[in-house]
Amino acid sequence: MMFDRETIECPKCGRYTIVRQSETEWSCLNCNFSRDLKHNQEESIDWLFVLGLIAIALVLVNELSRPPIRVRPASDDQSAAVVPTPSPSR
């Protein structure tokens, strides 16, 4: 009989006796080693959140360090910014 599941080596004793106890908990039948992977999932989400905050902070610092864009009002001696286009010939 062939199984399509991978066997997992115990990091403590080196035997392939790891079994799944629950959705996130794995244990070794040989040496009683146990690990809850839910804690690892929560840590990775925390790191992703921290990296996102750092990225947002870098973007904000970059944008705030630029000089402001100033728009000068047109004076009477300057020409209009909008140039009328000629109408097509008929």
HELIX and SHEET records of a PDB file:
HELIX    1   1 LYS A   38  LEU A   64  1                                  27    
SHEET    1   A 3 ILE A  18  ARG A  20  0                                        
SHEET    2   A 3 GLU A  25  CYS A  28 -1                                        
SHEET    3   A 3 SER A  34  ASP A  36 -1                                        
END                                                                             
